[in-house]
Amino acid sequence: MTLLMRQQKHVETWQASGLSQAAYCREHKLNAKTFSNWLRIYRMEQTATQVST
């Protein structure tokens, strides 16, 4: 699994968890700022995919 795939998996797991970003990051020992950047990238990729289809 590539780094990007792991980041996307974290974002998708967080979305399904119902937790706040802060709570998810605490539980998974992630830096909240880093996770926020992953989420921003994930959302940009999702938007780009929707626009191109």
PDBQT receptor file of N, H, CA, C and O in Angstrom, charges set to zero:
ATOM      1  N   MET A   1       0.860  -1.181   0.000  1.00  0.00    +0.000 N 
ATOM      2  CA  MET A   1       0.000   0.000   0.000  1.00  0.00    +0.000 C 
ATOM      3  C   MET A   1       0.900   1.235   0.000  1.00  0.00    +0.000 C 
ATOM      4  O   MET A   1       1.803   1.363   0.826  1.00  0.00    +0.000 OA
ATOM      5  N   THR A   2       0.637   2.131  -0.934  1.00  0.00    +0.000 N 
ATOM      6  H   THR A   2      -0.097   2.027  -1.606  1.00  0.00    +0.000 HD
ATOM      7  CA  THR A   2       1.438   3.347  -1.031  1.00  0.00    +0.000 C 
ATOM      8  C   THR A   2       1.051   4.332   0.072  1.00  0.00    +0.000 C 
ATOM      9  O   THR A   2       0.015   4.187   0.722  1.00  0.00    +0.000 OA
ATOM     10  N   LEU A   3       1.896   5.323   0.263  1.00  0.00    +0.000 N 
ATOM     11  H   LEU A   3       2.737   5.440  -0.265  1.00  0.00    +0.000 HD
ATOM     12  CA  LEU A   3       1.628   6.351   1.267  1.00  0.00    +0.000 C 
ATOM     13  C   LEU A   3       0.313   7.063   0.966  1.00  0.00    +0.000 C 
ATOM     14  O   LEU A   3      -0.492   7.292   1.869  1.00  0.00    +0.000 OA
ATOM     15  N   LEU A   4       0.095   7.412  -0.295  1.00  0.00    +0.000 N 
ATOM     16  H   LEU A   4       0.748   7.226  -1.028  1.00  0.00    +0.000 HD
ATOM     17  CA  LEU A   4      -1.143   8.100  -0.678  1.00  0.00    +0.000 C 
ATOM     18  C   LEU A   4      -2.364   7.239  -0.376  1.00  0.00    +0.000 C 
ATOM     19  O   LEU A   4      -3.383   7.742   0.097  1.00  0.00    +0.000 OA
ATOM     20  N   MET A   5      -2.260   5.951  -0.647  1.00  0.00    +0.000 N 
ATOM     21  H   MET A   5      -1.432   5.542  -1.031  1.00  0.00    +0.000 HD
ATOM     22  CA  MET A   5      -3.380   5.047  -0.373  1.00  0.00    +0.000 C 
ATOM     23  C   MET A   5      -3.668   4.976   1.131  1.00  0.00    +0.000 C 
ATOM     24  O   MET A   5      -4.827   4.931   1.542  1.00  0.00    +0.000 OA
ATOM     25  N   ARG A   6      -2.610   4.965   1.947  1.00  0.00    +0.000 N 
ATOM     26  H   ARG A   6      -1.668   5.001   1.613  1.00  0.00    +0.000 HD
ATOM     27  CA  ARG A   6      -2.810   4.935   3.404  1.00  0.00    +0.000 C 
ATOM     28  C   ARG A   6      -3.471   6.222   3.888  1.00  0.00    +0.000 C 
ATOM     29  O   ARG A   6      -4.334   6.196   4.765  1.00  0.00    +0.000 OA
ATOM     30  N   GLN A   7      -3.059   7.342   3.309  1.00  0.00    +0.000 N 
ATOM     31  H   GLN A   7      -2.358   7.364   2.597  1.00  0.00    +0.000 HD
ATOM     32  CA  GLN A   7      -3.662   8.621   3.682  1.00  0.00    +0.000 C 
ATOM     33  C   GLN A   7      -5.142   8.632   3.317  1.00  0.00    +0.000 C 
ATOM     34  O   GLN A   7      -5.978   9.050   4.118  1.00  0.00    +0.000 OA
ATOM     35  N   GLN A   8      -5.464   8.174   2.118  1.00  0.00    +0.000 N 
ATOM     36  H   GLN A   8      -4.785   7.834   1.467  1.00  0.00    +0.000 HD
ATOM     37  CA  GLN A   8      -6.858   8.126   1.680  1.00  0.00    +0.000 C 
ATOM     38  C   GLN A   8      -7.670   7.196   2.572  1.00  0.00    +0.000 C 
ATOM     39  O   GLN A   8      -8.817   7.496   2.904  1.00  0.00    +0.000 OA
ATOM     40  N   LYS A   9      -7.085   6.079   2.956  1.00  0.00    +0.000 N 
ATOM     41  H   LYS A   9      -6.153   5.835   2.686  1.00  0.00    +0.000 HD
ATOM     42  CA  LYS A   9      -7.767   5.120   3.826  1.00  0.00    +0.000 C 
ATOM     43  C   LYS A   9      -8.086   5.769   5.169  1.00  0.00    +0.000 C 
ATOM     44  O   LYS A   9      -9.179   5.578   5.703  1.00  0.00    +0.000 OA
ATOM     45  N   HIS A  10      -7.143   6.532   5.721  1.00  0.00    +0.000 N 
ATOM     46  H   HIS A  10      -6.255   6.687   5.287  1.00  0.00    +0.000 HD
ATOM     47  CA  HIS A  10      -7.391   7.235   6.985  1.00  0.00    +0.000 C 
ATOM     48  C   HIS A  10      -8.551   8.215   6.834  1.00  0.00    +0.000 C 
ATOM     49  O   HIS A  10      -9.424   8.280   7.699  1.00  0.00    +0.000 OA
ATOM     50  N   VAL A  11      -8.563   8.971   5.747  1.00  0.00    +0.000 N 
ATOM     51  H   VAL A  11      -7.854   8.918   5.044  1.00  0.00    +0.000 HD
ATOM     52  CA  VAL A  11      -9.633   9.953   5.531  1.00  0.00    +0.000 C 
ATOM     53  C   VAL A  11     -10.983   9.245   5.430  1.00  0.00    +0.000 C 
ATOM     54  O   VAL A  11     -11.959   9.673   6.047  1.00  0.00    +0.000 OA
ATOM     55  N   GLU A  12     -11.038   8.173   4.662  1.00  0.00    +0.000 N 
ATOM     56  H   GLU A  12     -10.246   7.825   4.161  1.00  0.00    +0.000 HD
ATOM     57  CA  GLU A  12     -12.300   7.446   4.493  1.00  0.00    +0.000 C 
ATOM     58  C   GLU A  12     -12.747   6.780   5.792  1.00  0.00    +0.000 C 
ATOM     59  O   GLU A  12     -13.941   6.735   6.089  1.00  0.00    +0.000 OA
ATOM     60  N   THR A  13     -11.802   6.268   6.561  1.00  0.00    +0.000 N 
ATOM     61  H   THR A  13     -10.832   6.305   6.321  1.00  0.00    +0.000 HD
ATOM     62  CA  THR A  13     -12.126   5.661   7.854  1.00  0.00    +0.000 C 
ATOM     63  C   THR A  13     -12.644   6.723   8.813  1.00  0.00    +0.000 C 
ATOM     64  O   THR A  13     -13.598   6.485   9.554  1.00  0.00    +0.000 OA
ATOM     65  N   TRP A  14     -12.013   7.897   8.800  1.00  0.00    +0.000 N 
ATOM     66  H   TRP A  14     -11.238   8.090   8.199  1.00  0.00    +0.000 HD
ATOM     67  CA  TRP A  14     -12.473   9.000   9.655  1.00  0.00    +0.000 C 
ATOM     68  C   TRP A  14     -13.897   9.407   9.279  1.00  0.00    +0.000 C 
ATOM     69  O   TRP A  14     -14.738   9.611  10.154  1.00  0.00    +0.000 OA
ATOM     70  N   GLN A  15     -14.169   9.525   7.970  1.00  0.00    +0.000 N 
ATOM     71  H   GLN A  15     -13.486   9.359   7.259  1.00  0.00    +0.000 HD
ATOM     72  CA  GLN A  15     -15.502   9.938   7.529  1.00  0.00    +0.000 C 
ATOM     73  C   GLN A  15     -16.568   8.962   8.015  1.00  0.00    +0.000 C 
ATOM     74  O   GLN A  15     -17.664   9.379   8.388  1.00  0.00    +0.000 OA
ATOM     75  N   ALA A  16     -16.261   7.693   8.015  1.00  0.00    +0.000 N 
ATOM     76  H   ALA A  16     -15.370   7.355   7.713  1.00  0.00    +0.000 HD
ATOM     77  CA  ALA A  16     -17.222   6.673   8.436  1.00  0.00    +0.000 C 
ATOM     78  C   ALA A  16     -17.321   6.553   9.951  1.00  0.00    +0.000 C 
ATOM     79  O   ALA A  16     -18.276   5.971  10.465  1.00  0.00    +0.000 OA
ATOM     80  N   SER A  17     -16.338   7.100  10.671  1.00  0.00    +0.000 N 
ATOM     81  H   SER A  17     -15.562   7.572  10.253  1.00  0.00    +0.000 HD
ATOM     82  CA  SER A  17     -16.267   6.898  12.119  1.00  0.00    +0.000 C 
ATOM     83  C   SER A  17     -17.248   7.751  12.917  1.00  0.00    +0.000 C 
ATOM     84  O   SER A  17     -17.674   7.355  14.002  1.00  0.00    +0.000 OA
ATOM     85  N   GLY A  18     -17.605   8.910  12.391  1.00  0.00    +0.000 N 
ATOM     86  H   GLY A  18     -17.259   9.232  11.510  1.00  0.00    +0.000 HD
ATOM     87  CA  GLY A  18     -18.459   9.816  13.146  1.00  0.00    +0.000 C 
ATOM     88  C   GLY A  18     -17.701  10.635  14.184  1.00  0.00    +0.000 C 
ATOM     89  O   GLY A  18     -18.302  11.418  14.919  1.00  0.00    +0.000 OA
ATOM     90  N   LEU A  19     -16.387  10.458  14.246  1.00  0.00    +0.000 N 
ATOM     91  H   LEU A  19     -15.898   9.822  13.648  1.00  0.00    +0.000 HD
ATOM     92  CA  LEU A  19     -15.560  11.201  15.197  1.00  0.00    +0.000 C 
ATOM     93  C   LEU A  19     -15.186  12.561  14.622  1.00  0.00    +0.000 C 
ATOM     94  O   LEU A  19     -15.211  12.768  13.408  1.00  0.00    +0.000 OA
ATOM     95  N   SER A  20     -14.841  13.474  15.507  1.00  0.00    +0.000 N 
ATOM     96  H   SER A  20     -14.820  13.306  16.493  1.00  0.00    +0.000 HD
ATOM     97  CA  SER A  20     -14.266  14.733  15.038  1.00  0.00    +0.000 C 
ATOM     98  C   SER A  20     -12.860  14.426  14.516  1.00  0.00    +0.000 C 
ATOM     99  O   SER A  20     -12.291  13.378  14.820  1.00  0.00    +0.000 OA
ATOM    100  N   GLN A  21     -12.316  15.341  13.738  1.00  0.00    +0.000 N 
ATOM    101  H   GLN A  21     -12.778  16.192  13.491  1.00  0.00    +0.000 HD
ATOM    102  CA  GLN A  21     -10.946  15.138  13.252  1.00  0.00    +0.000 C 
ATOM    103  C   GLN A  21      -9.976  15.010  14.417  1.00  0.00    +0.000 C 
ATOM    104  O   GLN A  21      -9.091  14.155  14.404  1.00  0.00    +0.000 OA
ATOM    105  N   ALA A  22     -10.143  15.858  15.422  1.00  0.00    +0.000 N 
ATOM    106  H   ALA A  22     -10.862  16.553  15.433  1.00  0.00    +0.000 HD
ATOM    107  CA  ALA A  22      -9.242  15.834  16.573  1.00  0.00    +0.000 C 
ATOM    108  C   ALA A  22      -9.305  14.495  17.301  1.00  0.00    +0.000 C 
ATOM    109  O   ALA A  22      -8.269  13.937  17.664  1.00  0.00    +0.000 OA
ATOM    110  N   ALA A  23     -10.510  13.977  17.516  1.00  0.00    +0.000 N 
ATOM    111  H   ALA A  23     -11.351  14.430  17.221  1.00  0.00    +0.000 HD
ATOM    112  CA  ALA A  23     -10.667  12.702  18.217  1.00  0.00    +0.000 C 
ATOM    113  C   ALA A  23     -10.066  11.560  17.403  1.00  0.00    +0.000 C 
ATOM    114  O   ALA A  23      -9.400  10.684  17.954  1.00  0.00    +0.000 OA
ATOM    115  N   TYR A  24     -10.301  11.572  16.106  1.00  0.00    +0.000 N 
ATOM    116  H   TYR A  24     -10.843  12.284  15.659  1.00  0.00    +0.000 HD
ATOM    117  CA  TYR A  24      -9.741  10.524  15.242  1.00  0.00    +0.000 C 
ATOM    118  C   TYR A  24      -8.212  10.567  15.294  1.00  0.00    +0.000 C 
ATOM    119  O   TYR A  24      -7.558   9.531  15.414  1.00  0.00    +0.000 OA
ATOM    120  N   CYS A  25      -7.659  11.751  15.204  1.00  0.00    +0.000 N 
ATOM    121  H   CYS A  25      -8.190  12.593  15.106  1.00  0.00    +0.000 HD
ATOM    122  CA  CYS A  25      -6.199  11.894  15.236  1.00  0.00    +0.000 C 
ATOM    123  C   CYS A  25      -5.627  11.420  16.566  1.00  0.00    +0.000 C 
ATOM    124  O   CYS A  25      -4.583  10.769  16.590  1.00  0.00    +0.000 OA
ATOM    125  N   ARG A  26      -6.289  11.735  17.662  1.00  0.00    +0.000 N 
ATOM    126  H   ARG A  26      -7.137  12.265  17.643  1.00  0.00    +0.000 HD
ATOM    127  CA  ARG A  26      -5.818  11.253  18.971  1.00  0.00    +0.000 C 
ATOM    128  C   ARG A  26      -5.823   9.735  19.017  1.00  0.00    +0.000 C 
ATOM    129  O   ARG A  26      -4.849   9.121  19.452  1.00  0.00    +0.000 OA
ATOM    130  N   GLU A  27      -6.919   9.126  18.569  1.00  0.00    +0.000 N 
ATOM    131  H   GLU A  27      -7.710   9.626  18.216  1.00  0.00    +0.000 HD
ATOM    132  CA  GLU A  27      -7.046   7.667  18.612  1.00  0.00    +0.000 C 
ATOM    133  C   GLU A  27      -6.006   6.967  17.749  1.00  0.00    +0.000 C 
ATOM    134  O   GLU A  27      -5.543   5.877  18.084  1.00  0.00    +0.000 OA
ATOM    135  N   HIS A  28      -5.640   7.599  16.632  1.00  0.00    +0.000 N 
ATOM    136  H   HIS A  28      -6.016   8.485  16.360  1.00  0.00    +0.000 HD
ATOM    137  CA  HIS A  28      -4.719   6.959  15.690  1.00  0.00    +0.000 C 
ATOM    138  C   HIS A  28      -3.311   7.547  15.756  1.00  0.00    +0.000 C 
ATOM    139  O   HIS A  28      -2.452   7.240  14.930  1.00  0.00    +0.000 OA
ATOM    140  N   LYS A  29      -3.094   8.404  16.764  1.00  0.00    +0.000 N 
ATOM    141  H   LYS A  29      -3.792   8.653  17.436  1.00  0.00    +0.000 HD
ATOM    142  CA  LYS A  29      -1.789   9.025  16.981  1.00  0.00    +0.000 C 
ATOM    143  C   LYS A  29      -1.268   9.735  15.723  1.00  0.00    +0.000 C 
ATOM    144  O   LYS A  29      -0.119   9.571  15.312  1.00  0.00    +0.000 OA
ATOM    145  N   LEU A  30      -2.156  10.521  15.145  1.00  0.00    +0.000 N 
ATOM    146  H   LEU A  30      -3.089  10.655  15.480  1.00  0.00    +0.000 HD
ATOM    147  CA  LEU A  30      -1.814  11.313  13.966  1.00  0.00    +0.000 C 
ATOM    148  C   LEU A  30      -1.723  12.782  14.346  1.00  0.00    +0.000 C 
ATOM    149  O   LEU A  30      -2.435  13.245  15.238  1.00  0.00    +0.000 OA
ATOM    150  N   ASN A  31      -0.856  13.507  13.674  1.00  0.00    +0.000 N 
ATOM    151  H   ASN A  31      -0.278  13.132  12.950  1.00  0.00    +0.000 HD
ATOM    152  CA  ASN A  31      -0.782  14.944  13.849  1.00  0.00    +0.000 C 
ATOM    153  C   ASN A  31      -2.004  15.569  13.174  1.00  0.00    +0.000 C 
ATOM    154  O   ASN A  31      -2.271  15.296  12.004  1.00  0.00    +0.000 OA
ATOM    155  N   ALA A  32      -2.738  16.395  13.897  1.00  0.00    +0.000 N 
ATOM    156  H   ALA A  32      -2.520  16.616  14.848  1.00  0.00    +0.000 HD
ATOM    157  CA  ALA A  32      -3.984  16.965  13.380  1.00  0.00    +0.000 C 
ATOM    158  C   ALA A  32      -3.745  17.838  12.146  1.00  0.00    +0.000 C 
ATOM    159  O   ALA A  32      -4.551  17.815  11.216  1.00  0.00    +0.000 OA
ATOM    160  N   LYS A  33      -2.671  18.595  12.122  1.00  0.00    +0.000 N 
ATOM    161  H   LYS A  33      -2.016  18.614  12.878  1.00  0.00    +0.000 HD
ATOM    162  CA  LYS A  33      -2.364  19.451  10.967  1.00  0.00    +0.000 C 
ATOM    163  C   LYS A  33      -2.057  18.592   9.740  1.00  0.00    +0.000 C 
ATOM    164  O   LYS A  33      -2.498  18.898   8.632  1.00  0.00    +0.000 OA
ATOM    165  N   THR A  34      -1.305  17.526   9.946  1.00  0.00    +0.000 N 
ATOM    166  H   THR A  34      -0.947  17.277  10.846  1.00  0.00    +0.000 HD
ATOM    167  CA  THR A  34      -0.990  16.609   8.849  1.00  0.00    +0.000 C 
ATOM    168  C   THR A  34      -2.263  15.980   8.303  1.00  0.00    +0.000 C 
ATOM    169  O   THR A  34      -2.453  15.901   7.089  1.00  0.00    +0.000 OA
ATOM    170  N   PHE A  35      -3.136  15.533   9.204  1.00  0.00    +0.000 N 
ATOM    171  H   PHE A  35      -2.981  15.598  10.190  1.00  0.00    +0.000 HD
ATOM    172  CA  PHE A  35      -4.394  14.924   8.775  1.00  0.00    +0.000 C 
ATOM    173  C   PHE A  35      -5.241  15.934   8.004  1.00  0.00    +0.000 C 
ATOM    174  O   PHE A  35      -5.871  15.586   7.004  1.00  0.00    +0.000 OA
ATOM    175  N   SER A  36      -5.256  17.166   8.462  1.00  0.00    +0.000 N 
ATOM    176  H   SER A  36      -4.745  17.448   9.273  1.00  0.00    +0.000 HD
ATOM    177  CA  SER A  36      -6.001  18.215   7.772  1.00  0.00    +0.000 C 
ATOM    178  C   SER A  36      -5.482  18.399   6.343  1.00  0.00    +0.000 C 
ATOM    179  O   SER A  36      -6.268  18.606   5.418  1.00  0.00    +0.000 OA
ATOM    180  N   ASN A  37      -4.175  18.326   6.165  1.00  0.00    +0.000 N 
ATOM    181  H   ASN A  37      -3.536  18.158   6.916  1.00  0.00    +0.000 HD
ATOM    182  CA  ASN A  37      -3.596  18.419   4.821  1.00  0.00    +0.000 C 
ATOM    183  C   ASN A  37      -4.004  17.227   3.966  1.00  0.00    +0.000 C 
ATOM    184  O   ASN A  37      -4.323  17.391   2.788  1.00  0.00    +0.000 OA
ATOM    185  N   TRP A  38      -3.998  16.024   4.548  1.00  0.00    +0.000 N 
ATOM    186  H   TRP A  38      -3.739  15.891   5.505  1.00  0.00    +0.000 HD
ATOM    187  CA  TRP A  38      -4.442  14.826   3.822  1.00  0.00    +0.000 C 
ATOM    188  C   TRP A  38      -5.884  15.010   3.360  1.00  0.00    +0.000 C 
ATOM    189  O   TRP A  38      -6.227  14.682   2.224  1.00  0.00    +0.000 OA
ATOM    190  N   LEU A  39      -6.719  15.532   4.242  1.00  0.00    +0.000 N 
ATOM    191  H   LEU A  39      -6.440  15.798   5.165  1.00  0.00    +0.000 HD
ATOM    192  CA  LEU A  39      -8.130  15.732   3.920  1.00  0.00    +0.000 C 
ATOM    193  C   LEU A  39      -8.295  16.746   2.790  1.00  0.00    +0.000 C 
ATOM    194  O   LEU A  39      -9.116  16.554   1.893  1.00  0.00    +0.000 OA
ATOM    195  N   ARG A  40      -7.522  17.813   2.834  1.00  0.00    +0.000 N 
ATOM    196  H   ARG A  40      -6.855  17.969   3.562  1.00  0.00    +0.000 HD
ATOM    197  CA  ARG A  40      -7.573  18.832   1.778  1.00  0.00    +0.000 C 
ATOM    198  C   ARG A  40      -7.201  18.212   0.428  1.00  0.00    +0.000 C 
ATOM    199  O   ARG A  40      -7.884  18.441  -0.570  1.00  0.00    +0.000 OA
ATOM    200  N   ILE A  41      -6.134  17.438   0.398  1.00  0.00    +0.000 N 
ATOM    201  H   ILE A  41      -5.580  17.251   1.209  1.00  0.00    +0.000 HD
ATOM    202  CA  ILE A  41      -5.694  16.782  -0.834  1.00  0.00    +0.000 C 
ATOM    203  C   ILE A  41      -6.750  15.795  -1.316  1.00  0.00    +0.000 C 
ATOM    204  O   ILE A  41      -7.053  15.738  -2.508  1.00  0.00    +0.000 OA
ATOM    205  N   TYR A  42      -7.303  15.025  -0.399  1.00  0.00    +0.000 N 
ATOM    206  H   TYR A  42      -7.057  15.072   0.569  1.00  0.00    +0.000 HD
ATOM    207  CA  TYR A  42      -8.335  14.041  -0.735  1.00  0.00    +0.000 C 
ATOM    208  C   TYR A  42      -9.533  14.731  -1.382  1.00  0.00    +0.000 C 
ATOM    209  O   TYR A  42     -10.047  14.269  -2.400  1.00  0.00    +0.000 OA
ATOM    210  N   ARG A  43      -9.969  15.828  -0.793  1.00  0.00    +0.000 N 
ATOM    211  H   ARG A  43      -9.551  16.204   0.034  1.00  0.00    +0.000 HD
ATOM    212  CA  ARG A  43     -11.128  16.552  -1.328  1.00  0.00    +0.000 C 
ATOM    213  C   ARG A  43     -10.830  17.151  -2.699  1.00  0.00    +0.000 C 
ATOM    214  O   ARG A  43     -11.692  17.148  -3.577  1.00  0.00    +0.000 OA
ATOM    215  N   MET A  44      -9.613  17.663  -2.888  1.00  0.00    +0.000 N 
ATOM    216  H   MET A  44      -8.912  17.665  -2.174  1.00  0.00    +0.000 HD
ATOM    217  CA  MET A  44      -9.243  18.214  -4.197  1.00  0.00    +0.000 C 
ATOM    218  C   MET A  44      -9.250  17.111  -5.256  1.00  0.00    +0.000 C 
ATOM    219  O   MET A  44      -9.704  17.333  -6.379  1.00  0.00    +0.000 OA
ATOM    220  N   GLU A  45      -8.753  15.932  -4.908  1.00  0.00    +0.000 N 
ATOM    221  H   GLU A  45      -8.384  15.751  -3.996  1.00  0.00    +0.000 HD
ATOM    222  CA  GLU A  45      -8.744  14.810  -5.852  1.00  0.00    +0.000 C 
ATOM    223  C   GLU A  45     -10.163  14.362  -6.180  1.00  0.00    +0.000 C 
ATOM    224  O   GLU A  45     -10.462  14.040  -7.330  1.00  0.00    +0.000 OA
ATOM    225  N   GLN A  46     -11.037  14.339  -5.182  1.00  0.00    +0.000 N 
ATOM    226  H   GLN A  46     -10.794  14.600  -4.248  1.00  0.00    +0.000 HD
ATOM    227  CA  GLN A  46     -12.424  13.945  -5.416  1.00  0.00    +0.000 C 
ATOM    228  C   GLN A  46     -13.115  14.941  -6.339  1.00  0.00    +0.000 C 
ATOM    229  O   GLN A  46     -13.872  14.549  -7.227  1.00  0.00    +0.000 OA
ATOM    230  N   THR A  47     -12.855  16.219  -6.131  1.00  0.00    +0.000 N 
ATOM    231  H   THR A  47     -12.240  16.538  -5.410  1.00  0.00    +0.000 HD
ATOM    232  CA  THR A  47     -13.444  17.265  -6.971  1.00  0.00    +0.000 C 
ATOM    233  C   THR A  47     -12.924  17.147  -8.401  1.00  0.00    +0.000 C 
ATOM    234  O   THR A  47     -13.696  17.265  -9.353  1.00  0.00    +0.000 OA
ATOM    235  N   ALA A  48     -11.630  16.917  -8.557  1.00  0.00    +0.000 N 
ATOM    236  H   ALA A  48     -11.003  16.821  -7.784  1.00  0.00    +0.000 HD
ATOM    237  CA  ALA A  48     -11.038  16.778  -9.889  1.00  0.00    +0.000 C 
ATOM    238  C   ALA A  48     -11.621  15.569 -10.614  1.00  0.00    +0.000 C 
ATOM    239  O   ALA A  48     -11.858  15.626 -11.820  1.00  0.00    +0.000 OA
ATOM    240  N   THR A  49     -11.851  14.494  -9.900  1.00  0.00    +0.000 N 
ATOM    241  H   THR A  49     -11.659  14.447  -8.920  1.00  0.00    +0.000 HD
ATOM    242  CA  THR A  49     -12.424  13.288 -10.495  1.00  0.00    +0.000 C 
ATOM    243  C   THR A  49     -13.850  13.549 -10.960  1.00  0.00    +0.000 C 
ATOM    244  O   THR A  49     -14.246  13.094 -12.034  1.00  0.00    +0.000 OA
ATOM    245  N   GLN A  50     -14.623  14.276 -10.162  1.00  0.00    +0.000 N 
ATOM    246  H   GLN A  50     -14.301  14.645  -9.290  1.00  0.00    +0.000 HD
ATOM    247  CA  GLN A  50     -16.012  14.565 -10.513  1.00  0.00    +0.000 C 
ATOM    248  C   GLN A  50     -16.094  15.502 -11.712  1.00  0.00    +0.000 C 
ATOM    249  O   GLN A  50     -16.974  15.350 -12.559  1.00  0.00    +0.000 OA
ATOM    250  N   VAL A  51     -15.196  16.454 -11.790  1.00  0.00    +0.000 N 
ATOM    251  H   VAL A  51     -14.480  16.577 -11.102  1.00  0.00    +0.000 HD
ATOM    252  CA  VAL A  51     -15.198  17.420 -12.884  1.00  0.00    +0.000 C 
ATOM    253  C   VAL A  51     -14.815  16.745 -14.196  1.00  0.00    +0.000 C 
ATOM    254  O   VAL A  51     -15.358  17.087 -15.246  1.00  0.00    +0.000 OA
ATOM    255  N   SER A  52     -13.888  15.792 -14.150  1.00  0.00    +0.000 N 
ATOM    256  H   SER A  52     -13.447  15.514 -13.297  1.00  0.00    +0.000 HD
ATOM    257  CA  SER A  52     -13.404  15.156 -15.378  1.00  0.00    +0.000 C 
ATOM    258  C   SER A  52     -14.353  14.096 -15.923  1.00  0.00    +0.000 C 
ATOM    259  O   SER A  52     -14.166  13.631 -17.047  1.00  0.00    +0.000 OA
ATOM    260  N   THR A  53     -15.361  13.704 -15.161  1.00  0.00    +0.000 N 
ATOM    261  H   THR A  53     -15.513  14.082 -14.247  1.00  0.00    +0.000 HD
ATOM    262  CA  THR A  53     -16.297  12.681 -15.650  1.00  0.00    +0.000 C 
ATOM    263  C   THR A  53     -17.541  13.293 -16.241  1.00  0.00    +0.000 C 
ATOM    264  O   THR A  53     -18.428  12.571 -16.697  1.00  0.00    +0.000 OA
TER     265      THR A  53
